[in-house]
Every structure is written in C-alpha cells, then in structure tokens.
C-alpha cells in the first residue's frame, strides 16, 4: 500500500474510532481560544481549563487583559508553567489586537502569526475552531509524535510535518484529522507506553512491523 492510500485508510479508521473528537479547551470566542491555546504550551488542557474561567471573568476582552500588569497576569496563570513568557506573549498579543485589529482577534493566518506567542499551531487552532477555517493541520506534540510513528513524515520540524500531512490528506479533513490524532495520542498511542495491541491503526502502523489494507 502506498503512502497516500495508507494515509486515507488511517483517516478512515480514526474517523470511525473518534467520531466526536473536538478541541478540549473551553472557550466562548476567538479571544478566549487564543488565550487558552497560548497557555496550553507545555501544559495540559485540563489545567488550562481550570485557570481560564477566573482569567476571563477578570479580563473578558483583549483590552482588559492588556491593562493587567505583567506581575498580575503571571500570578493568575502561574500554574500553567512558563508563566513569565506566556504572560509577556499574552500582553503583547492583546495590545497588538487593540492597536492593529480594532480589538478583535484577526481571522487570517497571515495576521495571527504576527501576534506575540502565536505560531502556526496556535493560529491553526484559532482559525479552525473559532472561525471555521481550514488553513492547515494542527501539529502539537501528539500529532508530531503520531505522524512520525505512522510513517506519514520523516520531518523533524513541526511546520514540515504539517506540510507533509497537508499533502497526504484532503483539505476538508485537516481540522478533524488534527482532533482525532490528538485524541488517539492521548488515549492509545501515548508517548511512553503506546497500547499497540488494542490500537485501531495497528495493521497500518509500520512501527509494529505490519502494514495491511483497511
């Protein structure tokens, strides 16, 4: 089975195994999702979801967040880790949103990646989940790991991994693919101890030495 056919078989299995996969961050709008996604770096979504309700109650808009001091924001988000850099990024992004985008989170990849702390992964999360746009595949640590294990890419940089996935999978599946790979990475193909015996992709995974048809 060539790589393209195997990729489509993987997509079908993931759709069957995780039909309801979606973003696990809790948000009401693009501002909240952008903020939560920045906080999720090197942190679990569960922890972020514990921190953001208090933050959004205090700062319901980018302007309100931009008005906080660095120290105050650090105190609120401290438990998410790397809080100094995250606070600096969030304050810078909120100020830029106010100054350059009329207080609204921009809805294009080109604009989003100009915001402090926002690279393609974060931009893809916001575009797909807040604006319904499919501009790429979210490549977080789970997607990066699974793409390599499944033989979908040999790239070592997230942006190159994303390009390989975009080449192999149809555009209309990019958003769902990201959600399903993330859920599979959390539930079965974990970093330390993948559950290969019960994996829905076991016969399609070159890492366990068997490649078969769907």
C-alpha positions, 0 to 999 in steps of 0.5 A: 500500500502506498503512502497516500492510500495508507494515509486515507485508510488511517483517516478512515479508521480514526474517523470511525474510532473518534467520531466526536473528537473536538478541541478540549479547551473551553472557550466562548470566542476567538479571544478566549481560544487564543488565550487558552491555546497560548497557555496550553504550551507545555501544559495540559488542557485540563489545567488550562481549563481550570485557570481560564474561567477566573482569567476571563471573568477578570479580563473578558476582552483583549483590552482588559487583559492588556491593562493587567500588569505583567506581575498580575497576569503571571500570578493568575496563570502561574500554574500553567508553567512558563508563566513569565513568557506566556504572560509577556506573549499574552500582553503583547498579543492583546495590545497588538489586537487593540492597536492593529485589529480594532480589538478583535482577534484577526481571522487570517493566518497571515495576521495571527502569526504576527501576534506575540506567542502565536505560531502556526499551531496556535493560529491553526487552532484559532482559525479552525475552531473559532472561525471555521477555517481550514488553513492547515493541520494542527501539529502539537506534540501528539500529532508530531509524535503520531505522524512520525510513528505512522510513517506519514513524515520523516520531518523533524520540524513541526511546520514540515510535518504539517506540510507533509500531512497537508499533502497526504490528506484532503483539505476538508479533513485537516481540522478533524484529522488534527482532533482525532490524532490528538485524541488517539495520542492521548488515549492509545498511542501515548508517548511512553507506553503506546497500547499497540495491541488494542490500537485501531491503526495497528495493521497500518502502523509500520512501527509494529512491523505490519502494514495491511489494507483497511 
